[in-house]
Amino acid sequence: MPQTPTSLLDQTLAQAAQGDQAAWATIVGMYSRRVFGLIFKQCKDSDLAEEIVQETFVKIVQKLIKTDDEPGGYQEQGKFEPWLFRIAMNNLRDEMRRRSRQARPMDMSPAAAAGASGSDSASGWAVAEQQVIKGGPSAPPAPFDAVDHAEKVDRLRAAIQTLSPADQEILHLRHTAQLSFAQIAETLDQPLGTVLARGHRALGKLKKLLNPAAEARTA
Amino acid sequence: MNLHHDPQPDARSDADTDAALSALLSEALAADPMPTGLQSRIEALTDPSFNGLLDEALAADPLPVGLESRILEAVLHTNAPALNTPTLNAPHERSVLARIGIGQRGWVGYAAAAVLALAAGGAFYFAGQGETPHNPVIADTLVQLGVELGALSDEVDALHSSEQTDTDALFVLTDISYDQTNNDDDGTFWGGSAGSFERELWNELASEDETGIELF
């Protein structure tokens, strides 16, 4: 996981808070792709993700810049990344809530499109298995470990799509935004133990989806 | 139990994995900040290679072309209060416009139409009034041109007056000469008594020899 050295980040943030444009360019360059990737993975809408990312950085500027009227709303304590991603996630939630009020439901996952309330439900789990397993239920898929690398990645992506939004969220924060579990806990404002458990549970579901035969043997 | 060096989740029973995870979670919850290496040990419960696959499958998508520069532009607009004039490039303003259903091109079109309407109205107004648009530049030019034309007219008048004077003088002289030439009967050409003397002298010279003729 590429972690920005704290001292370098602190220095850059301090310069940015003074209005240094080069520092802002550095921050945008460091984080824009990760923020966009996280939001796009969540909403599957490039235009919306772009708007959310821009709003996120604008809010960061408004909070970080110190003015005579209002001092900076963020004090660097080594928690900039969780703060940044929390703003992005909140922006996305607000926008999704606004869209849902306008009776324009947005499909967040294939499981949701199939009418499943979550991957834990019997119907949702069945749909997920049908979507992940290539060839349908009558043709058992090749063991996950036996397929080549590219096919593994493809099957893994398809399996992730079948998870509940909450499980996907943990995985996206961990592997797309590249946050540590401690940072994810800060971002979601949840206890670290809860986040670790959620992450582990999501990974277990994924492995079961990808290699049901092996999971059945160990059970 | 050294979980970090024994990542073989498939070989474990679910009960073993759950017990290991519970122990690690207890360790995590008891410590603040998170113990070094705890995260990798927890992920090792699943399988490091599997996590590598997840990193690849969930890698952030590339940014759309130009997005980074657009973000930076929005940031700098917000960053510099002096430059923070209302602009349609600002994302929050653009989203507001989009939400009310009016795009950037719509505003530009309305502004252009308003300018054209004002220009057309002004043209009709001036045409109706029959007046020259009160353009200071044009007015100054006209005034200067009028001054120059006036000066030229004065010069022409002066020249004409001068010519008239010369002509009149010439006519006067001619008239005098004409009068004098045509009125020698009354002796005015030669003048009073002195003329008489000269006439007498002339007559004497003309009658005595040709010397007088040679004098003329």
Interface residues (C-beta under 8 A of the other chain):
Chain A: G19 Q21 W24 A25 V28 G29 S32 R33 R34 F36 G37 L38 F40 K41 S46 E50 E51 V53 Q54 E55 F57 V58 I60 V61 Q62 I65 T67 K152 V153 L156 R157 I160 L171 H172 R174 H175 T176 A177 S180 F181 A182 P191 L192 G193 L196 A197 G199 H200 L203 G204 L206 K207 A214 T218 A219
Chain B: P9 D10 R12 S13 D14 L21 L24 L25 A28 L29 P33 M34 Q39 I42 L45 T46 D47 F50 N51 L53 L54 D55 E56 A57 L58 A59 A60 D61 P62 L63 P64 L67 E68 R70 I71 L72 A74 V75 L76 T78 N79 A80 P81 A90 P91 H92 S95
